[in-house]
Amino acid sequence: MPLEGTCEGQMACSTCHVIVAPEWFPLLPEASEEEEDMLDLAAEVARTSRLSCQIAVSETLDGIEVRIPGASHDAQAF
């Protein structure tokens, strides 16, 4: 997937913002306050938005469906 991931998983940007398919969203742990703060800076945020760098891949999530929003904002550019 063409995700930028500028901060390399440090939650210092929102370039890895994805929108998780609704049926998969309940399987994810709740977002931390820090992640929610970064999502506030992301473009096209939806109810099921997450930072992909904070989604730990597991067998439970095998086949997870996400989409990349059409626009993005790099928080490090602000």
C-alpha positions as CSV (number, residue, x, y, z in Angstrom):
1,M,0.0,0.0,0.0
2,P,1.3,3.5,-0.7
3,L,1.4,4.7,2.8
4,E,4.1,7.3,3.6
5,G,4.6,6.6,7.3
6,T,6.9,9.6,7.8
7,C,7.4,9.1,11.5
8,E,8.2,5.4,11.3
9,G,5.5,4.4,13.9
10,Q,6.2,7.0,16.5
11,M,2.7,8.6,16.3
12,A,4.3,12.0,15.3
13,C,2.4,12.4,12.0
14,S,-0.8,11.1,10.4
15,T,0.6,9.9,7.1
16,C,-0.4,6.3,7.7
17,H,-4.0,7.1,8.3
18,V,-6.3,4.4,7.1
19,I,-10.1,3.8,7.3
20,V,-10.8,0.3,8.6
21,A,-13.7,-1.6,7.1
22,P,-16.6,-1.5,9.7
23,E,-16.7,-5.2,10.2
24,W,-13.0,-5.3,11.1
25,F,-13.0,-2.2,13.4
26,P,-14.4,-4.0,16.5
27,L,-11.5,-6.4,16.4
28,L,-8.9,-3.6,17.0
29,P,-7.9,-2.4,20.5
30,E,-9.1,1.1,21.4
31,A,-6.9,3.9,20.0
32,S,-4.8,5.7,22.6
33,E,-5.2,9.3,23.4
34,E,-2.0,10.1,21.5
35,E,-3.4,8.3,18.4
36,E,-6.7,10.1,18.7
37,D,-4.7,13.4,18.8
38,M,-2.9,12.5,15.6
39,L,-6.1,11.5,13.9
40,D,-7.4,15.0,14.7
41,L,-4.8,16.3,12.2
42,A,-5.6,13.7,9.5
43,A,-7.7,14.4,6.4
44,E,-11.0,12.7,5.7
45,V,-11.3,11.1,9.1
46,A,-14.1,8.6,9.6
47,R,-15.6,6.7,12.5
48,T,-13.3,3.8,11.8
49,S,-10.1,5.8,11.2
50,R,-6.9,4.5,12.7
51,L,-3.2,5.1,12.2
52,S,-2.0,1.9,10.5
53,C,1.3,2.0,12.4
54,Q,-0.7,1.3,15.6
55,I,-2.5,-1.8,14.3
56,A,-0.6,-4.9,15.5
57,V,-0.9,-7.5,12.8
58,S,-2.1,-10.9,14.1
59,E,-3.8,-14.0,12.9
60,T,-7.1,-12.5,14.2
61,L,-6.6,-9.6,11.6
62,D,-5.6,-11.9,8.7
63,G,-7.5,-10.4,5.8
64,I,-8.3,-7.0,7.4
65,E,-9.6,-4.5,4.9
66,V,-8.6,-0.9,5.0
67,R,-8.7,2.0,2.5
68,I,-6.4,5.0,2.2
69,P,-8.2,8.3,2.2
70,G,-7.9,10.4,-1.0
71,A,-6.2,13.3,0.7
72,S,-3.6,13.3,3.5
73,H,-2.0,15.8,5.8
74,D,1.6,15.3,7.1
75,A,1.5,16.6,10.7
76,Q,5.3,17.1,10.5
77,A,4.8,19.8,7.9
78,F,2.8,22.0,10.3
